[in-house]
Amino acid sequence: MTFSSELWDRGAASVYDEIVRHPFITGLTDGTLDHDAFRYFIVQDSHYLRAYSRALSLVAGRALDEDAVSMFALHAANAIAVERELHTSLLASLGLTAEDVDAAGSGPTTTAYMSYLTAVCATGTYAEAVAAVLPCYWIYRDVGRELLKRSSPDPAYRKWIETYGSEEFDAVVESVLAVTDGLDVGAAERERCHQHFAMTCRYEWMFWDAAYRKLDWPVG
């Protein structure tokens, strides 16, 4: 079994099943998802992608070969490009501006996820950092593939689905999986990788759930 398959089987398989059954995800394809929930998601995803770009830059700095350094550095830049291009067009279609995103700030789940990811990438080993950032690549790719089979009657939802269900994004994910499978990790480090991978998989579910419930800070 490859290391990535091992990570998925222990940390993602059951979570992924819950994700594809979540009403936020099913609502994208049948068009019933409340637009306010999707607005919340896009706003929070804008904040998340900025932090994810910084996390990928940390991974690039810890990479052990030049190809991996180049790949993660490129992905860090592309995360910002996606945030600017895809989200700008979606924000406009949803009646939102970049100023609205900044004013909204990051919600409780977004802040917790960003903080955990940054901490692992800054203080963990290279393998731990790769394991922590991997679910965002992998789960989005697989969700995109699944939703692409059904698409959506809503043009905004359809555009989001087509981005993450695309062959271009699939190639990006496969490159990260190849790096993951090439990692040389000992038993203790391997267990920490499993813990980080499982944790960020949970945060992926929580991110969509927070959007569905439009979760806000309880005080302040």
Secondary structure in CASP SS format (residue, H / E / C, confidence):
PFRMAT SS
TARGET T0000
AUTHOR 0000-0000-0000
METHOD secondary structure of the structure
MODEL  1
M C 1.00
T C 1.00
F H 1.00
S H 1.00
S H 1.00
E H 1.00
L H 1.00
W H 1.00
D H 1.00
R H 1.00
G H 1.00
A C 1.00
A H 1.00
S H 1.00
V H 1.00
Y H 1.00
D H 1.00
E H 1.00
I H 1.00
V H 1.00
R H 1.00
H C 1.00
P H 1.00
F H 1.00
I H 1.00
T H 1.00
G H 1.00
L H 1.00
T H 1.00
D H 1.00
G C 1.00
T C 1.00
L C 1.00
D C 1.00
H H 1.00
D H 1.00
A H 1.00
F H 1.00
R H 1.00
Y H 1.00
F H 1.00
I H 1.00
V H 1.00
Q H 1.00
D H 1.00
S H 1.00
H H 1.00
Y H 1.00
L H 1.00
R H 1.00
A H 1.00
Y H 1.00
S H 1.00
R H 1.00
A H 1.00
L H 1.00
S H 1.00
L H 1.00
V H 1.00
A H 1.00
G H 1.00
R H 1.00
A C 1.00
L C 1.00
D C 1.00
E H 1.00
D H 1.00
A H 1.00
V H 1.00
S H 1.00
M H 1.00
F H 1.00
A H 1.00
L H 1.00
H H 1.00
A H 1.00
A H 1.00
N H 1.00
A H 1.00
I H 1.00
A H 1.00
V H 1.00
E H 1.00
R H 1.00
E H 1.00
L H 1.00
H H 1.00
T H 1.00
S H 1.00
L H 1.00
L H 1.00
A H 1.00
S H 1.00
L C 1.00
G C 1.00
L C 1.00
T C 1.00
A H 1.00
E H 1.00
D H 1.00
V H 1.00
D H 1.00
A H 1.00
A H 1.00
G C 1.00
S C 1.00
G C 1.00
P H 1.00
T H 1.00
T H 1.00
T H 1.00
A H 1.00
Y H 1.00
M H 1.00
S H 1.00
Y H 1.00
L H 1.00
T H 1.00
A H 1.00
V H 1.00
C H 1.00
A H 1.00
T H 1.00
G C 1.00
T C 1.00
Y H 1.00
A H 1.00
E H 1.00
A H 1.00
V H 1.00
A H 1.00
A H 1.00
V H 1.00
L H 1.00
P H 1.00
C H 1.00
Y H 1.00
W H 1.00
I H 1.00
Y H 1.00
R H 1.00
D H 1.00
V H 1.00
G H 1.00
R H 1.00
E H 1.00
L H 1.00
L H 1.00
K C 1.00
R C 1.00
S C 1.00
S C 1.00
P C 1.00
D C 1.00
P H 1.00
A H 1.00
Y H 1.00
R H 1.00
K H 1.00
W H 1.00
I H 1.00
E H 1.00
T H 1.00
Y H 1.00
G C 1.00
S C 1.00
E H 1.00
E H 1.00
F H 1.00
D H 1.00
A H 1.00
V H 1.00
V H 1.00
E H 1.00
S H 1.00
V H 1.00
L H 1.00
A H 1.00
V H 1.00
T H 1.00
D H 1.00
G C 1.00
L C 1.00
D C 1.00
V C 1.00
G C 1.00
A H 1.00
A H 1.00
E H 1.00
R H 1.00
E H 1.00
R H 1.00
C H 1.00
H H 1.00
Q H 1.00
H H 1.00
F H 1.00
A H 1.00
M H 1.00
T H 1.00
C H 1.00
R H 1.00
Y H 1.00
E H 1.00
W H 1.00
M H 1.00
F H 1.00
W H 1.00
D H 1.00
A H 1.00
A H 1.00
Y H 1.00
R H 1.00
K C 1.00
L C 1.00
D C 1.00
W C 1.00
P C 1.00
V C 1.00
G C 1.00
END
